[in-house]
Amino acid sequence: MARRQSDSPQTSLQAVAKRNPGLKLRRLSLKDLPETERPREKLLHSGESTLSDAELMALILGSGSRSESALALAQRILKDAGDLGKLSEMSAQELVTQFHGIGPARAAQLKAALELSHRLKSADSKMASRFLNSAMVFREFDHYFRGRLVEEFWILSLDAKNKLRSKGCLSKGTLMGSLVHPREVFRSAIKEAAAGIIVVHNHPSGETQPSTEDRRVTKQIAEAGTLLGIPLLDHVIIGLNSYFSFKDAGLL
């Protein structure tokens, strides 16, 4: 879906205020805009792709605060966050503490909307994906792992043509790491009659170099895969805008 850039600081509401000085005596509302410029009406009449990021966010927020409209609040949040990607990396608690006018309820609304977009992207490619190299794995998971505060260990079960049969999170660890046993890794792979597997996990620190524990677990999984006839094709560690592939590094 095409998306326009956020509105400039000189908003339509500000233009309305200049034309009608008396409106400055109270908080400007979206209702003060001409009907054709109100986000909800624009969406209903022209489609969601015609709305800016701020207008879409204003619809999610629903209302503003005593001092600013929902649109002005959305514009300020986007400006302070930098962009939607950085906003999606923030936890609900960070939204509450960093943005005046955002309480727990609005933070939950924003996080829910962002999570739905993540899931939609995942659902669109779930069964059609083919993983021929580590870069394709990175593209699949990079957006998902952004903002995750703990390690998550995922397994991808593939057919003989490296087409995805299933994927799922095997474990969620703490900031100190994730505990994974080869028995649990291959349970779902056997169920899916997988021809091979790829395992993926994130480093919340942003660093991608494998730890001693990462190397140990990878070796165990690879050895178990050899015995079961379900080879470990790769282990990809995803950090901040980068990744490490055990296969590319010659470790598998």
Steps between C-alpha positions, in 0.01 A plus 500: 500500500645833398570739782560869500751680716393664826348844477727803527487710819272748317186284535153555368386565855750780533376647176145488633613678816660780298182551302290490818688666790211436737566127485828553687301553817439124518677182390469443129313183410495294182141619469636850435644374171294503181325166471706396198823545702397297806690168514194282546309663216806493275542128561133424435481706183849464349653191662759443769795545263419872471565559870837599643663299777386764751140489377491120527643518850248769597220260408656232721539742794144618457538826692766742613564671831388826653776686323512334157291306253548134419670602175739740674578231759572246226724745314698574816548130579623423149734799503649408839525127419665563161290263289252213524776241514653653811157547653422131453818409689374673816319305768164614634670623815748705298214662310338602827816640654638676191192665352282745686136425423551125466367291785479121537178475294636697201835323521316168481301624198817599314685178582199292395479679164873460437491132598212437260710643217786267597269199500345594168842518342586161648171341392541622142826314456458211741447210262644655185847566637805320373821541695792460264754704695556681829401838354148370439477385862616842617236676291232275644588565865675836521183705539347253745797499739529879523428615852494148649648515848567127545649231281260294291602176333311408181504192281416493129401159361568476125418254224751359251482822293562721804138612499357581840279233654466666840667742733462562869659641811652218699599697807519845649791562731617780720747777431769247590406251232259233384501132595452258209525121486546311170211269596258794495649637178435183302163416650319741270733423206414130519129581526524712185703233315764767440788437263713755685478776758634849562512642849492871575539704813557862591750681716316786678838668554523556125828311467503205262814307587410154638569433865664183629153374587375578149781295353439210738125485432558524124742208510254288699213576261715427195614164643143403589385600152760275341377202702135572416560574133367854539803724446545835666537724196588818687485681830443872459553749782325833449618819666454867425473538120739211448532125542742210536466175305673185620484361147650811340776500760589139413389368840240262356 
